Amino acid sequence: MTSDPLLEQAPGRSLPVTVSITRHVDPAHADEMTAWVHAGTALAERFPGFLGAGWVRPSTTSDEWHMLYRFDGEESLAGWEASSQRAWWRGSAQGLVGESRKELRTGIEGWFDRPHEHDVEDLRPATPAPPRWKQAVMIWFAFFPLSLAVTLLLGATVPELATAPRVLLSTVVMTPVMTYLVLPWLTRNLEWWLYGRRAPWGRGRG
């Protein structure tokens, strides 16, 4: 069985590294973004080990720009990322471009194939938890109708059951139903309210 020379690594030589970054920009500033991307590529081309760059958008109305650049090894990549030219280029887009996700892939797979090594960094700020009062309201929304239904059901089926066994049985039934069914369903459908976003039926107006 012969080995693929493309997959062989020469002694003392590092694998190529591909960096994939998801950036966000208002679609109204697409022209400025295109110019900014070309300027960055022109600067990176002057650095040793640069192998190429590219970008793609899901659509002309999307705010996401998926960008790639590639160097022949980690040392070359570090030279570009630590450079004053890159710092100036990134600074020139302050207020225009936001980053949300960065991936580093090593090997020939950087563009298409599965990675030999894969390092993902989420650059988005952590989403703050909903206010406690909203969390309490959400739990009440789940607890009240479920508790009422279980109480009525037990009253109709085992009316002679003593208080302690009745409470035990109701909590045994309610806990998994709330945890795995009711609360996830409510959270998914009322996420817009929990995090103070516009209601789904109100989007697209105005």
C-alpha positions in Angstrom: 0.0 0.0 0.0 1.5 3.3 -1.1 1.1 6.5 1.0 -0.3 9.7 -0.3 2.6 12.2 -0.6 0.2 15.0 0.1 -0.5 13.6 3.6 3.2 13.1 4.5 4.8 15.7 6.6 8.5 16.4 6.0 10.7 16.2 9.1 10.8 19.5 11.0 8.1 21.0 8.8 4.7 22.1 10.3 1.4 21.4 8.5 -0.5 24.2 6.7 -2.9 26.1 8.9 -6.3 27.5 7.8 -8.1 30.1 9.8 -11.9 30.3 9.4 -13.7 33.3 10.9 -17.4 34.3 10.9 -17.7 38.0 10.8 -20.9 40.2 10.9 -21.5 43.4 9.2 -24.7 45.4 8.3 -25.7 44.4 4.7 -25.9 48.2 4.0 -22.1 48.3 4.4 -21.3 45.4 2.0 -19.2 47.7 -0.3 -17.0 48.9 2.6 -16.7 45.3 3.8 -15.5 44.1 0.4 -12.9 46.8 0.2 -11.8 46.0 3.8 -11.4 42.3 2.9 -9.4 43.0 -0.2 -7.1 45.4 1.8 -6.4 42.7 4.3 -5.6 40.1 1.7 -3.2 42.5 0.0 -1.4 43.0 3.3 -1.3 39.3 4.1 0.2 38.5 0.6 3.4 40.3 1.6 4.0 37.9 4.5 6.1 34.7 4.1 4.1 31.5 4.0 0.8 33.1 2.9 -1.1 30.5 0.7 -4.4 32.3 0.0 -7.6 33.8 1.3 -11.3 33.9 0.4 -14.8 34.7 1.7 -18.4 33.8 1.0 -21.8 35.2 2.1 -25.0 33.0 2.4 -26.9 35.8 0.6 -26.8 39.4 -0.3 -29.1 40.3 2.6 -27.1 38.2 5.2 -24.9 40.0 7.8 -22.6 36.9 7.9 -19.3 36.8 6.1 -17.4 33.5 6.3 -13.8 34.2 5.7 -10.7 31.9 5.3 -7.0 32.6 5.1 -4.2 30.1 5.0 -0.5 29.9 5.8 2.1 27.2 5.4 2.6 26.7 9.1 1.9 28.0 12.6 5.1 30.1 12.6 4.1 31.9 9.5 0.5 32.4 10.8 1.8 33.8 14.1 4.0 36.3 12.1 0.9 37.6 10.4 -1.3 37.7 13.4 1.2 39.5 15.6 2.1 42.0 12.9 1.4 45.8 13.2 0.0 45.7 9.6 -2.8 43.3 10.7 -3.4 45.3 13.9 -3.9 48.4 11.8 -6.1 46.6 9.3 -8.4 45.2 12.1 -8.5 48.6 13.8 -9.7 50.3 10.6 -12.9 48.3 10.8 -13.8 49.2 14.4 -17.6 49.8 14.5 -18.1 48.1 11.1 -17.2 44.5 11.6 -17.9 42.1 14.5 -16.4 38.6 14.9 -18.4 35.7 16.3 -16.5 32.5 15.6 -12.9 31.5 14.8 -11.6 28.1 13.8 -8.1 26.9 13.2 -7.5 23.8 11.1 -4.2 22.1 10.3 -3.3 20.0 7.4 -4.4 19.8 3.8 -8.0 19.5 5.0 -8.3 23.2 5.8 -10.5 24.0 2.8 -12.6 20.9 2.4 -11.7 17.8 4.3 -12.0 16.7 7.9 -9.2 18.2 10.1 -6.3 16.5 11.7 -6.5 19.1 14.4 -9.5 21.4 15.0 -9.6 24.3 17.5 -12.8 26.4 17.8 -13.0 29.7 19.6 -16.4 31.4 20.1 -15.9 35.1 20.1 -19.4 36.1 20.9 -20.1 37.7 24.3 -22.0 35.3 26.6 -25.7 35.7 26.4 -26.9 37.1 29.8 -29.4 35.0 31.7 -33.0 36.1 31.7 -34.2 38.2 34.7 -35.1 36.1 37.7 -38.7 37.3 37.7 -39.1 36.0 34.1 -37.6 32.7 35.1 -40.0 32.5 38.0 -43.0 33.4 35.7 -41.9 30.7 33.2 -41.7 28.0 36.0 -45.2 29.1 37.2 -46.6 28.8 33.7 -45.4 25.2 33.6 -46.2 24.3 37.2 -49.8 25.7 37.6 -51.6 23.9 34.8 -49.6 20.7 35.3 -50.3 20.7 39.0 -53.9 21.4 38.5 -54.2 18.5 36.0 -52.5 16.0 38.2 -54.5 17.0 41.2 -57.8 16.6 39.3 -56.6 13.3 37.9 -55.6 11.8 41.2 -58.8 13.1 42.8 -60.9 11.3 40.2 -58.9 8.1 40.2 -57.8 7.6 43.8 -59.9 10.0 46.0 -59.2 8.0 49.1 -55.4 8.4 48.9 -53.8 10.1 51.9 -52.1 13.5 51.6 -48.5 12.3 51.8 -48.8 9.6 49.2 -50.8 11.9 47.0 -48.1 14.6 47.1 -45.4 12.0 46.5 -47.2 10.5 43.5 -48.0 13.9 42.0 -44.3 15.1 42.3 -43.0 11.9 40.9 -45.3 12.4 37.8 -44.8 16.2 37.5 -41.0 16.4 37.8 -39.9 14.5 34.7 -42.9 16.0 32.7 -41.9 19.5 33.6 -38.2 18.9 33.1 -38.2 17.1 29.8 -41.4 18.3 28.1 -43.2 21.4 29.5 -40.3 23.7 30.4 -38.3 23.0 27.2 -41.4 23.6 25.1 -42.2 26.9 26.9 -38.6 28.1 26.8 -38.4 27.4 23.1 -41.6 29.1 22.3 -41.2 32.1 24.7 -37.5 32.6 24.2 -38.2 36.0 22.6 -40.0 37.1 25.8 -37.3 35.7 28.1 -34.5 37.6 26.4 -36.5 40.8 25.6 -36.6 40.3 21.8 -39.4 41.2 19.4 -42.2 38.7 19.2 -41.9 36.4 16.1 -45.2 37.6 14.7 -44.0 41.2 15.0 -40.8 40.8 13.0 -40.7 42.1 9.5 -43.1 45.0 10.2 -42.1 48.6 9.8 
